[in-house]
């Protein structure tokens, strides 16, 4: 039996070029390397930690901790890192090839744990 993988396309995996919606596939190795940079590079970590902490606190104030909009957080993180790194990661990967939803979900859960809200 063949393994079939279904790809899910999130807002942050799309761009519009010449009026055409372009989908960007994500790759686990790019996601992993991007996560390593976010966790181990001091300036990248500080940007993400501040952004996600503020986001978690805002979601908590609204009473939505059980149903956060992680796609929104993924877009915020992607835009913050595009401003910091540009269109490519420090490993020279296309920044859109990282799964920012997966990254955002991990950071959200970590901050929740740090605050004792999980």
C-alpha positions as CSV (number, residue, x, y, z in Angstrom):
1,X,0.0,0.0,0.0
2,X,1.3,3.4,-0.9
3,X,1.7,6.1,1.7
4,X,-0.2,9.2,0.7
5,X,0.6,12.5,2.3
6,X,-1.8,15.3,2.2
7,X,-0.4,18.8,2.1
8,X,-2.2,21.6,3.9
9,X,-1.7,25.1,2.5
10,X,-1.8,27.9,5.0
11,X,-2.0,31.6,4.2
12,X,1.7,32.1,4.9
13,X,2.6,29.5,2.2
14,X,1.1,31.6,-0.5
15,X,2.3,34.6,-2.5
16,X,0.8,36.4,-5.4
17,X,3.0,36.9,-8.4
18,X,1.7,38.7,-11.5
19,X,-1.9,38.2,-10.2
20,X,-1.4,34.4,-9.8
21,X,-1.7,32.8,-6.4
22,X,1.5,30.8,-5.9
23,X,1.6,27.9,-3.3
24,X,4.9,27.1,-1.6
25,X,5.5,23.6,-0.4
26,X,6.9,23.3,3.1
27,X,9.8,20.9,3.9
28,X,10.5,19.3,7.3
29,X,14.2,19.8,7.0
30,X,13.8,23.5,6.4
31,X,11.3,23.8,9.3
32,X,13.7,22.0,11.6
33,X,16.7,24.2,10.6
34,X,14.5,27.3,11.0
35,X,13.4,26.2,14.4
36,X,17.1,25.7,15.4
37,X,17.9,29.3,14.4
38,X,14.9,30.7,16.3
39,X,15.9,28.8,19.4
40,X,19.6,29.4,19.3
41,X,20.3,32.8,17.7
42,X,19.9,35.4,20.4
43,X,18.3,38.2,18.3
44,X,15.9,35.8,16.5
45,X,14.9,34.2,19.8
46,X,14.3,37.6,21.4
47,X,12.1,38.7,18.5
48,X,10.0,35.5,18.6
49,X,9.8,35.3,22.4
50,X,8.6,38.8,22.7
51,X,6.1,38.5,19.9
52,X,4.6,35.1,21.0
53,X,4.5,36.1,24.7
54,X,2.6,39.2,23.8
55,X,0.3,37.2,21.5
56,X,-0.4,34.5,24.2
57,X,-1.1,37.2,26.8
58,X,-3.6,38.9,24.4
59,X,-5.3,35.6,23.6
60,X,-5.5,34.9,27.3
61,X,-7.1,38.3,28.0
62,X,-9.7,37.6,25.3
63,X,-10.5,34.2,26.8
64,X,-9.4,32.3,23.7
65,X,-6.6,30.1,25.1
66,X,-8.4,26.9,24.1
67,X,-9.0,28.1,20.5
68,X,-6.1,30.5,19.4
69,X,-5.7,31.5,15.8
70,X,-2.4,29.9,15.2
71,X,-2.5,30.8,11.5
72,X,-2.5,34.4,12.5
73,X,0.4,33.8,14.8
74,X,2.3,32.0,12.0
75,X,1.8,35.0,9.8
76,X,3.1,37.4,12.5
77,X,6.2,35.2,13.1
78,X,6.9,34.9,9.4
79,X,6.6,38.7,8.8
80,X,8.8,39.4,11.9
81,X,11.5,37.0,10.6
82,X,11.2,38.4,7.0
83,X,12.0,41.8,8.5
84,X,14.9,40.3,10.4
85,X,16.4,37.9,7.9
86,X,14.9,38.8,4.5
87,X,13.4,36.2,2.1
88,X,16.0,33.5,3.1
89,X,16.9,31.9,6.4
90,X,20.5,32.1,7.7
91,X,20.9,28.6,6.1
92,X,20.0,30.1,2.7
93,X,16.6,28.3,2.6
94,X,13.5,30.0,1.2
95,X,11.8,31.4,4.3
96,X,8.4,30.3,2.9
97,X,9.5,26.6,2.8
98,X,9.4,26.4,6.6
99,X,6.1,25.3,8.1
100,X,5.4,28.5,10.1
101,X,2.1,27.0,11.4
102,X,4.1,24.2,13.1
103,X,6.6,26.6,14.4
104,X,3.9,28.9,15.8
105,X,2.1,26.1,17.4
106,X,5.3,25.0,19.2
107,X,6.2,28.5,20.4
108,X,2.6,29.1,21.5
109,X,2.6,25.8,23.6
110,X,6.0,26.6,25.1
111,X,4.9,30.0,26.2
112,X,1.7,28.6,27.6
113,X,3.9,26.0,29.6
114,X,6.2,28.8,30.8
115,X,3.2,30.7,32.2
116,X,1.7,27.6,33.7
117,X,-1.5,27.9,31.5
118,X,-1.3,24.6,29.7
